[in-house]
Amino acid sequence: MADKNDKGRRQDGRPYAEGNVGDDGSYLVGKARPPEATRFAKGDNRPRGRRPKGTRNLATEWDEELREKVTVTENGLKKRHSKLRAIVKATTARAMKGSDRAAEMAFRHAPAEVRSEQVSMSDSAIIAAWVAQNYGTQPAISDDHDTPDDGGDGDAD
């Protein structure tokens, strides 16, 4: 095997390709050394693969689209609402008609104070049972204190 200081030779002892050896004996084109002609585009100072300056990201596009006003007919009256408000109204209307999916979405996105102040303990048990039935999880809240599931001290002998 050749010495590492041998000019014009790789570590395994073989010579670099003809014309690919610099004055100091290192290779000119290879790993981490692209050909000089293609290293940088002339006059282009921005990094490649990034969004050009001035373009908006996806969150900005969604925000602008959902804030646009649309005309909605409610109880025979035409009203102007944002698209987001119209979507919320339509989802709650579907939930009131019995759509489980819309009801679940409404419960998920409702603020915590709205969910907690108007839901009684028995309502919480019903909601927990529904979640358990649809998602296979154990109900977290229960009105009954001596149920077989809670491991209570009930005398069920």
KAJO-V351977 format. One record per run of one state. SS is the DSSP state (~ for helix, > for strand, _ for the rest). FROM is the first residue (numbers start at 1). LEN is the number of residues. Records with the same first field share a line. If there is no record, write none. Layout:
SS->FROM-LEN + FROM-LEN
//
This chain:
_->1-8 + 10-5 + 16-5 + 22-5 + 28-2 + 31-2 + 34-2 + 39-19 + 68-1 + 75-2 + 97-3 + 110-2 + 118-3 + 136-12 + 151-7
>->9-1 + 15-1 + 21-1 + 27-1 + 30-1 + 33-1 + 69-6 + 77-6
~->36-3 + 58-10 + 83-14 + 100-10 + 112-6 + 121-15 + 148-3
//
